[in-house]
Amino acid sequence: MADEALVRRALVVARGALDTEDVPVGALVLAADGTELSAACNAREALGDPTAHAEVLALRAAAAVTGSWRLAGATLVVTVEPCVMCAGAIGLARVSRVVFGAWEPKTGAVGSLWDVLRDRRMTHRPEVVGGVLEHQCAALLREFFMGLRPS
């Protein structure tokens, strides 16, 4: 499946976060053969858990499906550039490829503010593709945050 189609699927998943007033970020993990192993949206508000980012939840679910924390060969797709915590989890899970939508200049750790996943000192460095459907992913976030601001 093309990266654009995968990010579109992640955008659908991201909208699930709106039900619990979480920031609408969606993530998928796909096996090497393209089979979807897991999908998750942000759930920090829903779970009262500061680590309940879409990427972490999707990685946990994929590990449960495969029976292994090692997700070598897998692709993680997310609507927004991962933060430091998520980038660390992605690297530790040995994910082979990361595809994301909107760049995050304030907290992004996959090329914007830091580049954790491609740091030469890391033992695992996945392929990273950023900016896929960037405008659509950024628009979803803009709409969410505009709704939080008083008129």
C-alpha positions in Angstrom: 0.0 0.0 0.0 1.3 3.5 -0.9 2.5 5.8 1.9 -0.3 8.2 1.2 -3.0 5.6 1.6 -1.4 4.5 4.9 -1.4 8.1 6.2 -5.0 8.4 5.2 -5.8 5.3 7.2 -3.9 6.8 10.2 -5.9 10.1 9.8 -9.1 8.0 10.2 -7.7 6.4 13.3 -6.6 9.8 14.7 -10.2 11.1 14.6 -11.0 8.5 17.3 -9.1 10.7 19.8 -11.6 13.5 19.4 -14.2 11.4 21.3 -12.1 11.7 24.5 -10.8 15.2 23.8 -7.3 13.8 23.2 -5.0 15.5 20.6 -6.0 13.7 17.3 -2.9 11.7 16.4 -3.2 8.2 14.8 -0.7 5.5 14.3 -0.6 2.1 12.6 1.9 -0.7 12.7 2.2 -2.9 9.6 4.0 -6.2 9.3 6.6 -6.7 6.6 4.0 -8.1 4.3 1.8 -5.0 4.7 -0.7 -6.6 7.0 -2.0 -4.2 9.6 -1.0 -5.4 13.1 -2.4 -2.6 15.1 -3.9 0.9 15.1 -4.2 3.4 17.9 -5.0 7.0 18.6 -3.7 9.2 21.4 -5.4 8.3 24.7 -3.6 10.4 27.4 -6.9 12.0 28.5 -8.9 8.7 28.2 -6.4 6.7 30.2 -4.9 9.4 32.4 -1.5 8.2 31.2 1.2 10.6 30.0 2.7 7.8 27.9 -0.5 6.9 26.0 0.7 8.4 22.7 -0.7 6.8 19.6 2.7 5.4 18.6 3.4 3.8 22.0 -0.1 2.2 22.1 0.2 0.9 18.5 3.7 -0.6 19.3 2.3 -2.3 22.4 -0.6 -3.7 20.5 1.6 -4.9 17.6 4.0 -6.6 20.1 1.0 -8.4 21.7 -0.2 -9.6 18.3 3.2 -10.9 17.2 4.2 -12.1 20.6 7.5 -10.3 20.5 8.7 -6.8 21.4 11.0 -7.0 18.3 9.1 -5.6 15.4 11.9 -5.9 12.8 10.5 -5.6 9.3 7.5 -3.5 10.6 6.5 -0.1 9.4 5.0 2.5 11.8 2.8 5.1 10.2 1.8 8.2 12.3 0.0 11.4 11.4 2.6 13.6 13.3 6.3 13.5 13.7 7.1 11.4 16.8 8.4 13.0 20.0 11.5 11.9 21.9 9.6 9.3 23.9 8.0 7.7 20.9 11.2 7.9 18.8 12.9 6.0 21.6 10.2 3.4 21.7 10.3 3.0 17.9 14.1 2.4 18.0 13.9 0.0 20.9 11.2 -2.0 19.1 13.5 -2.3 16.1 10.9 -1.0 13.7 12.3 -1.0 10.1 10.5 2.0 8.6 8.7 5.1 9.9 6.3 7.2 7.8 4.7 10.3 9.2 2.6 13.2 8.1 3.0 16.6 9.8 6.4 17.9 11.0 6.4 19.0 14.6 8.9 21.8 15.0 8.3 22.2 18.8 8.7 18.6 19.9 9.6 16.5 16.8 12.4 14.0 17.4 12.7 12.5 13.9 14.2 15.5 12.0 12.7 18.7 13.4 14.1 19.5 16.8 16.1 16.3 17.2 16.8 13.3 14.9 16.8 10.5 17.4 16.1 7.7 14.9 18.9 8.6 12.4 21.6 9.5 15.0 24.7 7.5 14.1 25.2 6.7 17.8 22.0 4.6 17.8 22.3 0.9 17.3 19.1 0.7 15.3 18.3 3.3 12.6 15.1 2.8 10.6 14.3 4.4 7.3 12.3 7.6 7.9 9.8 9.2 5.4 8.3 12.5 6.6 5.8 15.0 5.3 3.4 12.5 3.7 0.0 14.3 3.4 1.6 16.9 5.6 -1.1 19.5 5.0 -4.0 17.2 5.8 -2.4 16.0 9.0 -1.5 19.5 10.1 -5.0 20.7 9.3 -6.5 18.2 11.7 -4.3 19.4 14.5 -5.0 23.1 13.7 -8.7 22.5 13.8 -8.4 20.7 17.2 -6.4 23.4 18.8 -8.5 26.2 17.4 -11.5 24.5 19.0 -9.8 24.8 22.4 -9.2 28.5 22.2 -11.9 30.9 23.4 -13.3 33.1 20.7 
